[in-house]
């Protein structure tokens, strides 16, 4: 997937050199091509994900679950990830297998694209409003999987989408990425707004956590590993 590298620094955005490689304090910062293509096929689903971490926010999403497509397009856009998802599944039964398996494969794509996680900032957090809804996502790409899910949605569905599947998607993504993810809903009435604010907050937190820290050599851990 074609995309320009993201400039991510702790202060002002760095200048660009002629080859579009960021320059920090006059020195060229070489960013690796951090991307992944992951496929998974079972008797229930077939999922293919292409991910570029340093993208422009371009999403090409087709899962057969329209609301999930909308959420993943929003995730790509607000996280500045280039994301391609093509999935087919046993939707005649229900959406569960497809939604969960997309989370699994997207998590594996993040894990693969991050490699040994050298140079990343590791932590990210964002609080995002959408009208009356307000959600916070906090991420630690630590190599350890833990989901703290504090999103209460009273309605069972947004259109045809079962709101309980939001938890299943986030759990699969968290486990396969190997990260801590805390999701907290502060306010919200409309289930569409709640779910969308959750995806947008996650996108911004993941953008921060996967960003390259130019002052860092190796991984951000006293243990020397994030695996």
C-alpha positions, 0 to 999 in steps of 0.5 A, spaced: 500 500 500 502 506 497 503 511 503 508 517 505 511 516 512 508 520 518 512 525 522 511 524 529 515 527 534 514 530 541 514 537 539 513 540 533 513 536 526 519 535 523 521 538 516 521 534 510 527 532 506 527 531 498 526 524 499 520 525 504 524 522 510 523 526 516 529 531 519 529 532 526 534 538 529 537 537 522 539 530 522 535 525 518 531 520 521 530 514 517 523 510 518 523 503 517 517 501 512 512 498 518 507 494 514 504 487 514 500 483 510 496 477 514 491 472 512 487 467 516 482 462 513 478 457 517 471 454 516 467 460 518 471 466 515 476 468 511 480 474 513 485 478 509 488 485 512 494 489 509 496 494 514 501 500 514 503 504 520 506 510 517 500 511 513 495 517 511 489 514 513 486 510 507 481 505 508 479 500 504 474 495 508 469 490 506 467 485 511 460 484 509 458 487 516 457 495 514 457 498 521 464 494 522 466 497 515 464 504 517 468 503 524 474 500 521 474 506 516 474 511 521 479 507 525 484 508 519 482 515 518 483 517 525 489 513 526 493 515 520 494 508 518 493 505 511 488 499 512 485 494 507 481 489 510 477 483 506 473 478 509 468 473 508 464 469 513 458 465 515 454 471 516 447 467 515 449 465 522 450 471 525 456 477 525 460 474 531 465 470 527 467 475 522 467 481 527 472 477 532 476 474 526 477 481 523 480 483 530 484 477 530 487 478 524 488 486 525 491 484 531 496 480 528 498 485 523 499 490 528 504 485 531 507 483 525 508 491 523 511 493 529 516 487 529 521 487 535 517 494 537 524 498 537 523 505 537 516 506 539 513 510 544 509 504 547 504 508 550 498 512 548 492 515 550 486 519 547 479 522 549 474 523 544 467 526 544 462 525 539 456 529 541 454 526 547 458 520 547 465 521 551 470 515 551 477 514 553 482 509 550 489 508 553 494 503 550 501 500 552 504 496 547 507 492 552 507 485 549 502 483 555 495 482 553 490 485 558 483 488 556 479 493 561 473 494 558 468 499 561 463 501 555 456 500 557 451 500 552 444 499 553 441 498 546 443 491 544 443 493 536 446 499 532 442 497 526 443 490 525 450 490 528 450 487 535 453 492 540 456 486 544 460 484 539 464 491 540 467 487 546 469 481 542 473 485 537 477 489 542 478 483 546 481 479 539 485 485 537 488 486 544 490 479 545 493 478 538 497 485 538 500 483 545 498 490 548 494 493 554 488 496 552 483 500 557 477 503 554 472 507 559 466 510 557 465 517 561 458 519 557 453 517 552 446 515 550 446 514 542 449 507 541 452 509 534 456 515 537 458 510 543 461 505 539 464 510 534 467 514 539 471 508 542 474 506 535 476 514 534 479 514 541 483 507 540 485 510 533 488 516 536 491 512 542 494 507 537 497 512 533 501 515 539 503 508 541 506 506 535 509 512 533 517 512 532 520 516 538 527 519 535 530 520 542 530 512 543 535 507 542 532 500 542 525 498 546 522 503 551 523 498 557 528 497 562 527 489 561 530 490 554 524 487 551 517 488 549 516 481 547 
